[in-house]
């Protein structure tokens, strides 16, 4: 496949991509040129310079994944990508340490007036009394957002004997307590913190979060640090709060407009430390984000679920360890179910029995929908858009869970209902990775879901299987495997044959015409 890299990234990341695909590096592309080029590419790698707009995404005929070599995806229209089934992934851990350490450096620089003192000495001055700072020990740090970076900053602040308050509506009090952090409400951070550091995404809720009204609630003399996202702070309001003595100073690495606008009011304030978005600018981080995003791109292009995708519900590592071996069989079960179906699919029910029922199985249900819809739709169906595509077609998906199971440690059962009837498929793993279909419409089987599968329910009487075998032989179609499944009710059986080639329509018609065959289906797992 073809990959376009439109922003500077480490050569180590590009080398990883080139192990499997063709890569073009074209930097500083004007918007109209990117729109013209993108139809030829399967993947796009950017940092913060390239703006991946709705126009770019709509022009992309083949695009499967956009990789952001960094954390924030503000420069990518994620909604437009999701609607088109394009995965958007980032590298959330590659620059964690760099951003954490830069936050601490900014906080210390702010506390001890280091940049101003440095410039004074360079100018030939020696004014020790002018740059008296404050100690960190014994002060209270307010952390807004306890993600990877916020937690890293908090841990280092605790090591410096600071007290840490934190606000994060998505973190439990028990989790914060285990880190020796006091979880409080937003206004309590404002009122109690001597230093406030921000580690929040830029959203509709956080844009301009620190404005005039917010600065009225802060502890007098507070120091503000922002190495997260520009736009969270109203820069004019911050400059005014510093001039009025409400805020003792600020250390800012990110801005509403980058590069910084020459008219930015913070440039005229003395008690401010400014850096040009250096949070991820270490040699190690540059390599880290490039390698992480490259590996994510390769996983996405293989059609596998991406744990760093921002438009798929994130899957914790411990959950992925449990469900990953079942993703393949879940998708194949969806593929088999849709081949069995006649009529319009109305509902899809996925039942999880055994230990697997104890974890979040939404990704597995998405895999079932991907396998179900992929063979019947012209549009690309993947882990990003499968639930939306199903919903858009009026298909209702439901999960059922139970720890109880018979015969298998874990069992997945897919039931579909159409306007003409219903079908069921059950599957599991033998060993750790060997996918098996173990039941089809109530018939017990043992099927390897790969290649082409001929399924023929029939009346349980001699000669039927032989006649089908003869038809295949006459057309030089080899049978790779065959078995017969029975229900507990006597009278009918199911023939399941693995064949080594597709069956032309005339061959299928002959098989369906065999006396005693109750319907025959050919399943192509290669397109599931």
Legacy VTK file of the C-alpha trace (Angstrom):
# vtk DataFile Version 3.0
C-alpha trace
ASCII
DATASET POLYDATA
POINTS 528 float
0.000 0.000 0.000
1.019 3.651 -0.256
1.694 5.908 2.726
2.126 9.681 2.640
4.189 11.414 5.335
3.427 15.147 5.184
5.197 16.418 8.320
8.738 15.836 9.621
8.999 12.583 11.613
11.951 10.496 12.719
13.562 8.320 10.046
13.242 5.373 12.408
9.465 5.559 12.083
9.640 5.873 8.303
11.966 2.851 8.147
9.371 0.755 10.009
6.671 1.767 7.507
8.928 0.914 4.558
9.332 -2.636 5.795
5.813 -3.384 4.547
4.652 -0.536 2.286
5.703 2.238 -0.116
6.284 5.577 1.608
6.415 9.078 0.102
7.672 11.989 2.207
6.282 15.311 0.986
6.531 18.174 3.448
4.846 21.592 3.648
2.101 20.710 1.175
-0.381 23.520 0.476
-3.970 22.465 1.320
-5.053 22.255 -2.308
-2.060 20.079 -3.193
-2.793 17.684 -0.322
-6.400 17.371 -1.529
-5.104 16.566 -5.020
-2.574 13.988 -3.808
-4.515 12.140 -1.118
-6.662 9.937 -3.421
-3.576 7.860 -4.200
-2.763 6.942 -0.598
-3.927 4.331 1.898
-2.424 6.058 4.961
-1.394 9.551 6.018
1.140 10.432 8.720
1.155 13.954 10.174
2.349 15.905 13.166
0.801 19.286 14.000
1.564 21.279 10.827
-0.661 19.482 8.304
-4.374 20.290 8.618
-6.388 17.190 7.728
-9.667 18.882 6.915
-13.024 17.497 5.842
-12.089 18.389 2.253
-8.947 16.258 2.479
-10.838 13.302 3.927
-13.659 13.518 1.392
-11.125 13.508 -1.440
-9.422 10.379 -0.067
-10.758 7.411 -2.041
-8.434 4.776 -0.547
-7.527 6.259 2.829
-7.790 3.777 5.688
-5.863 5.446 8.490
-4.469 8.806 9.599
-1.611 8.668 12.103
-0.707 11.648 14.299
2.889 11.446 15.542
1.983 12.987 18.887
-0.964 13.180 21.270
-3.348 15.938 20.185
-5.489 15.515 17.070
-6.840 19.072 16.919
-5.510 19.381 13.348
-7.573 16.400 12.129
-11.323 16.422 11.426
-12.003 13.272 13.437
-15.778 13.397 12.846
-15.333 13.445 9.073
-12.839 10.582 9.298
-15.162 8.494 11.457
-18.098 8.965 9.084
-15.922 7.730 6.225
-14.570 4.794 8.210
-11.033 6.185 8.416
-9.138 5.293 11.570
-7.451 8.184 13.360
-4.676 7.113 15.702
-2.089 8.913 17.761
0.991 8.158 19.844
-0.183 8.883 23.390
2.821 7.431 25.203
5.765 8.285 22.949
6.223 11.792 24.343
4.792 11.305 27.842
8.133 11.603 29.604
9.221 14.581 27.509
6.011 16.501 28.247
6.157 15.571 31.935
9.737 16.769 32.322
9.078 19.957 30.357
6.168 20.759 32.670
8.442 20.345 35.686
11.130 22.481 34.014
8.606 25.227 33.312
7.296 25.097 36.871
10.790 25.373 38.347
11.738 28.151 35.921
8.617 30.025 36.945
9.227 29.538 40.661
12.860 30.701 40.494
12.658 33.300 37.685
15.366 31.440 35.800
14.789 32.808 32.265
14.624 36.399 33.478
17.720 35.990 35.653
19.592 34.354 32.770
18.771 37.231 30.434
19.795 39.746 33.096
23.225 38.156 33.532
23.689 37.946 29.752
22.994 41.673 29.663
25.862 42.339 32.075
23.727 42.752 35.201
24.061 41.145 38.636
20.769 41.761 40.446
20.275 38.910 42.877
17.596 40.739 44.841
15.466 41.271 41.760
14.911 37.564 41.127
14.009 36.135 44.517
11.795 33.108 43.928
9.670 30.685 45.937
10.285 27.102 47.026
8.180 24.230 45.751
8.394 22.280 49.015
5.327 22.767 51.140
3.296 24.333 48.332
0.083 22.893 46.893
0.019 21.855 43.256
-3.321 21.677 41.471
-3.335 19.198 38.587
-6.138 19.517 36.076
-6.343 16.166 34.278
-4.809 12.987 35.699
-3.841 11.285 32.461
-0.361 9.933 31.809
1.318 13.334 31.859
-0.724 14.783 34.713
-0.014 11.706 36.821
3.687 11.895 35.982
3.836 15.544 37.058
1.944 14.749 40.273
4.378 11.963 41.193
7.350 14.278 40.746
5.671 17.041 42.713
5.079 14.614 45.589
8.773 13.713 45.487
9.504 17.422 45.948
7.314 17.387 49.085
4.410 19.263 47.546
0.776 18.551 48.354
-1.209 17.587 45.259
-4.872 18.337 44.557
-6.365 17.084 41.317
-9.499 17.507 39.277
-10.473 14.820 36.780
-14.124 13.758 36.367
-13.075 10.448 34.811
-10.789 9.220 37.606
-12.031 7.467 40.747
-11.195 8.736 44.212
-9.665 5.331 45.039
-7.274 5.593 42.102
-6.191 9.095 43.146
-5.858 8.031 46.767
-3.528 5.190 45.765
-1.256 7.840 44.240
-1.407 10.003 47.396
-3.372 12.604 45.457
-6.489 14.295 46.791
-9.263 14.296 44.198
-11.412 17.435 44.508
-13.800 19.573 42.482
-12.574 22.152 39.973
-13.307 25.185 42.154
-11.475 23.550 45.077
-8.329 23.328 42.949
-8.666 27.010 42.084
-9.092 28.046 45.716
-6.393 25.842 47.206
-3.492 25.624 44.739
-0.298 27.660 44.782
0.609 26.257 41.363
-1.871 24.994 38.756
-0.761 22.808 35.857
-3.101 21.918 33.008
-3.246 18.561 31.272
-6.607 18.822 29.546
-7.635 18.249 25.925
-9.001 21.194 23.967
-12.746 20.619 23.669
-15.862 22.750 23.514
-16.003 22.490 27.319
-12.368 23.382 27.999
-11.876 26.132 25.412
-11.347 29.382 27.308
-11.754 27.512 30.597
-9.393 29.938 32.309
-11.017 33.288 31.594
-11.895 36.372 33.610
-14.489 34.620 35.775
-12.159 31.728 36.563
-9.326 34.039 37.625
-11.693 35.604 40.168
-11.803 32.238 41.966
-8.080 31.431 42.158
-5.907 31.721 45.233
-4.135 35.117 45.123
-0.535 34.709 43.985
-1.122 31.444 42.123
1.284 30.456 39.351
-0.158 28.948 36.163
1.540 26.351 33.939
0.156 25.157 30.596
2.062 22.614 28.530
-1.094 20.878 27.300
-3.247 22.705 24.751
-3.434 26.287 23.576
-6.912 27.723 23.870
-7.628 26.341 27.322
-6.459 29.702 28.684
-7.861 33.063 27.569
-4.456 34.664 27.027
-5.716 38.241 27.327
-7.458 37.411 30.613
-4.269 35.761 31.936
-2.152 38.792 31.020
-4.639 41.051 32.798
-4.700 38.803 35.890
-0.896 38.973 36.120
-0.879 42.757 35.765
-3.544 43.019 38.480
-1.467 40.866 40.850
-4.050 38.070 41.015
-1.646 35.652 39.300
2.030 35.788 40.326
3.244 34.446 36.991
2.727 31.917 34.248
4.731 29.402 32.226
3.150 28.723 28.835
4.298 26.307 26.120
1.158 26.229 23.951
-0.886 29.045 22.465
-4.213 29.766 20.823
-2.365 30.641 17.627
0.944 29.041 16.705
3.455 30.360 15.834
2.655 32.941 18.484
0.975 36.095 17.280
3.272 39.165 17.681
0.278 40.929 19.219
-0.203 38.250 21.900
-0.625 40.159 25.217
1.565 37.669 27.100
4.625 38.922 25.199
4.343 42.246 27.012
4.215 40.741 30.514
7.461 40.309 32.501
6.358 37.544 34.860
5.800 35.002 32.120
7.978 32.150 30.821
7.220 31.297 27.200
8.509 28.412 25.071
7.614 27.525 21.453
5.619 24.298 21.993
8.599 22.267 23.195
6.681 19.738 25.293
7.515 16.818 22.992
10.790 18.217 21.705
13.358 15.769 22.961
15.424 13.456 20.792
13.912 10.471 22.568
10.328 11.665 22.168
10.741 12.415 18.469
11.819 8.831 17.898
9.209 7.472 20.307
6.160 9.071 18.670
7.396 8.219 15.178
7.925 4.560 16.064
4.610 4.306 17.928
2.566 5.855 15.122
4.352 3.762 12.478
3.552 0.556 14.331
-0.065 1.688 14.724
-0.330 2.452 10.996
0.921 -1.030 10.090
-1.569 -2.670 12.462
-4.415 -0.622 10.952
-3.419 -1.478 7.379
-3.456 -5.166 8.291
-7.085 -4.724 9.315
-6.404 -5.401 12.975
-7.835 -3.311 15.855
-5.676 -0.379 16.906
-5.447 0.286 20.629
-4.310 3.897 20.060
-7.185 4.855 17.741
-8.985 7.974 18.953
-12.237 7.270 17.117
-12.651 3.790 18.567
-13.448 3.264 22.239
-10.037 2.694 23.856
-9.335 -0.835 25.050
-7.166 -1.174 28.177
-4.143 -3.410 27.759
-5.410 -6.053 30.202
-8.735 -6.286 28.323
-7.025 -6.493 24.933
-4.914 -9.381 26.200
-8.114 -11.344 26.867
-10.142 -10.447 23.778
-7.471 -10.208 21.064
-7.280 -13.978 20.393
-11.067 -13.995 19.836
-11.251 -11.096 17.363
-10.632 -13.326 14.357
-13.203 -15.956 15.258
-15.762 -13.247 16.133
-15.379 -11.663 12.698
-15.580 -15.058 10.954
-18.748 -15.866 12.890
-20.335 -12.650 11.627
-19.273 -13.553 8.092
-20.776 -17.038 8.396
-24.007 -15.714 9.887
-24.649 -13.285 7.048
-24.065 -16.030 4.463
-26.679 -18.164 6.208
-29.229 -15.370 6.270
-32.158 -14.894 3.953
-33.984 -11.590 4.059
-33.208 -8.341 5.822
-31.208 -8.531 9.031
-33.083 -6.877 11.877
-31.160 -7.825 15.019
-27.762 -9.232 15.942
-27.355 -10.779 19.365
-23.914 -11.766 20.623
-23.772 -13.949 23.723
-20.571 -14.368 25.729
-20.270 -17.362 28.042
-17.399 -18.163 30.373
-14.544 -16.061 31.660
-14.637 -13.768 28.636
-17.986 -12.434 29.874
-16.140 -10.672 32.707
-14.380 -8.133 30.454
-15.519 -5.359 28.115
-16.504 -7.198 24.923
-17.652 -4.254 22.791
-14.664 -4.636 20.473
-15.608 -8.287 19.878
-19.193 -7.299 19.069
-17.801 -4.744 16.634
-15.737 -7.550 15.062
-18.933 -9.568 14.588
-20.615 -6.594 12.889
-17.540 -6.038 10.707
-17.665 -9.654 9.535
-21.422 -9.494 9.074
-21.523 -6.320 6.983
-18.230 -6.560 5.081
-19.308 -9.211 2.554
-22.584 -7.492 1.625
-21.662 -3.806 1.359
-19.602 -1.919 -1.198
-18.380 0.576 1.382
-15.431 -0.183 3.615
-16.513 -1.631 6.951
-13.970 -1.609 9.762
-13.607 -1.326 13.529
-14.318 2.410 13.328
-17.571 2.530 11.408
-19.121 -0.955 11.785
-21.471 -0.001 14.677
-22.558 3.171 12.865
-23.090 1.340 9.571
-25.243 -1.276 11.335
-27.282 1.390 13.099
-27.723 3.304 9.863
-29.300 0.215 8.346
-31.660 -0.318 11.243
-29.778 -3.338 12.589
-29.975 -3.529 16.378
-26.984 -5.080 18.146
-27.223 -6.559 21.631
-24.843 -8.298 24.048
-25.721 -11.037 26.546
-23.228 -12.277 29.146
-23.058 -15.247 31.470
-20.201 -16.874 33.341
-21.866 -20.261 32.906
-20.858 -22.436 29.949
-20.819 -26.109 29.073
-18.018 -27.973 27.270
-15.899 -24.871 26.590
-13.963 -22.438 28.781
-15.310 -19.590 26.634
-18.060 -19.612 24.025
-19.292 -16.908 21.646
-22.731 -17.270 20.099
-24.088 -15.040 17.346
-27.816 -15.031 16.648
-29.286 -13.041 13.804
-32.944 -12.446 13.100
-34.206 -11.437 9.678
-37.650 -10.748 8.320
-37.623 -14.352 7.042
-36.233 -16.280 9.999
-33.245 -16.641 12.298
-29.829 -18.320 12.389
-27.163 -18.982 14.994
-23.424 -19.637 14.969
-21.267 -20.531 17.961
-17.482 -20.380 18.090
-14.534 -20.650 20.419
-10.780 -21.196 20.513
-9.053 -24.538 20.826
-5.846 -23.963 22.705
-4.868 -20.299 22.678
-5.317 -19.313 19.025
-7.043 -22.068 17.020
-10.411 -20.655 15.903
-13.292 -23.085 15.601
-16.968 -22.883 14.659
-18.638 -25.421 16.946
-22.326 -24.997 16.128
-24.386 -23.897 13.119
-28.147 -23.531 13.481
-28.244 -26.072 16.287
-25.988 -28.614 14.538
-22.816 -29.555 16.438
-19.760 -29.173 14.165
-16.014 -28.592 14.348
-15.067 -26.206 11.540
-11.926 -24.242 10.749
-13.326 -20.887 9.500
-11.016 -20.290 6.542
-11.179 -20.387 2.759
-14.433 -21.609 1.169
-17.014 -23.533 3.146
-19.934 -25.420 1.599
-22.790 -25.871 4.063
-25.673 -28.203 3.251
-28.461 -29.048 5.697
-30.112 -32.253 4.451
-32.421 -35.139 5.254
-30.520 -37.791 7.155
-30.498 -40.614 4.600
-27.778 -42.454 2.654
-26.378 -41.180 -0.640
-26.778 -37.434 -0.339
-23.196 -36.614 0.645
-21.915 -38.947 -2.047
-23.916 -37.169 -4.733
-22.540 -33.776 -3.663
-18.997 -35.172 -3.685
-19.544 -36.527 -7.191
-20.694 -33.134 -8.475
-17.602 -31.464 -7.045
-15.339 -34.137 -8.508
-16.870 -33.762 -11.950
-15.915 -30.081 -11.876
-12.371 -30.745 -10.547
-13.068 -29.080 -7.196
-11.068 -30.663 -4.409
-12.526 -31.256 -0.941
-10.027 -30.274 1.755
-12.167 -31.440 4.673
-15.648 -32.727 5.435
-17.848 -33.545 8.377
-21.465 -34.163 9.244
-23.229 -32.557 12.182
-26.445 -33.666 13.813
-28.979 -32.133 16.125
-30.481 -33.929 19.079
-33.626 -34.357 16.995
-33.304 -37.228 14.517
-34.107 -36.805 10.845
-31.815 -34.046 9.625
-28.070 -33.445 9.482
-25.736 -30.774 8.177
-22.890 -31.370 5.751
-19.930 -29.011 6.055
-17.223 -29.226 3.383
-14.074 -27.148 3.101
-13.376 -26.753 -0.619
-10.225 -25.433 -2.239
-11.856 -23.149 -4.794
-14.885 -20.982 -5.353
-17.926 -22.814 -6.700
-19.388 -21.446 -9.943
-23.111 -20.762 -9.970
-23.967 -23.820 -12.162
-22.228 -26.084 -9.624
-24.141 -24.565 -6.721
-27.420 -25.013 -8.599
-26.668 -28.708 -9.152
-25.912 -29.189 -5.455
-29.102 -27.429 -4.399
-31.052 -29.664 -6.772
-29.861 -32.883 -5.092
-32.849 -34.727 -3.622
-32.780 -34.338 0.158
-30.676 -31.142 0.274
-32.581 -28.553 2.323
-30.600 -25.611 1.023
-26.908 -25.075 0.337
-24.746 -22.055 1.124
-21.192 -21.217 0.099
-19.282 -19.087 2.582
-16.188 -17.205 1.469
-14.202 -16.367 4.601
-11.624 -14.573 2.460
-13.903 -11.521 2.116
-15.249 -11.498 5.674
LINES 1 529
528 0 1 2 3 4 5 6 7 8 9 10 11 12 13 14 15 16 17 18 19 20 21 22 23 24 25 26 27 28 29 30 31 32 33 34 35 36 37 38 39 40 41 42 43 44 45 46 47 48 49 50 51 52 53 54 55 56 57 58 59 60 61 62 63 64 65 66 67 68 69 70 71 72 73 74 75 76 77 78 79 80 81 82 83 84 85 86 87 88 89 90 91 92 93 94 95 96 97 98 99 100 101 102 103 104 105 106 107 108 109 110 111 112 113 114 115 116 117 118 119 120 121 122 123 124 125 126 127 128 129 130 131 132 133 134 135 136 137 138 139 140 141 142 143 144 145 146 147 148 149 150 151 152 153 154 155 156 157 158 159 160 161 162 163 164 165 166 167 168 169 170 171 172 173 174 175 176 177 178 179 180 181 182 183 184 185 186 187 188 189 190 191 192 193 194 195 196 197 198 199 200 201 202 203 204 205 206 207 208 209 210 211 212 213 214 215 216 217 218 219 220 221 222 223 224 225 226 227 228 229 230 231 232 233 234 235 236 237 238 239 240 241 242 243 244 245 246 247 248 249 250 251 252 253 254 255 256 257 258 259 260 261 262 263 264 265 266 267 268 269 270 271 272 273 274 275 276 277 278 279 280 281 282 283 284 285 286 287 288 289 290 291 292 293 294 295 296 297 298 299 300 301 302 303 304 305 306 307 308 309 310 311 312 313 314 315 316 317 318 319 320 321 322 323 324 325 326 327 328 329 330 331 332 333 334 335 336 337 338 339 340 341 342 343 344 345 346 347 348 349 350 351 352 353 354 355 356 357 358 359 360 361 362 363 364 365 366 367 368 369 370 371 372 373 374 375 376 377 378 379 380 381 382 383 384 385 386 387 388 389 390 391 392 393 394 395 396 397 398 399 400 401 402 403 404 405 406 407 408 409 410 411 412 413 414 415 416 417 418 419 420 421 422 423 424 425 426 427 428 429 430 431 432 433 434 435 436 437 438 439 440 441 442 443 444 445 446 447 448 449 450 451 452 453 454 455 456 457 458 459 460 461 462 463 464 465 466 467 468 469 470 471 472 473 474 475 476 477 478 479 480 481 482 483 484 485 486 487 488 489 490 491 492 493 494 495 496 497 498 499 500 501 502 503 504 505 506 507 508 509 510 511 512 513 514 515 516 517 518 519 520 521 522 523 524 525 526 527
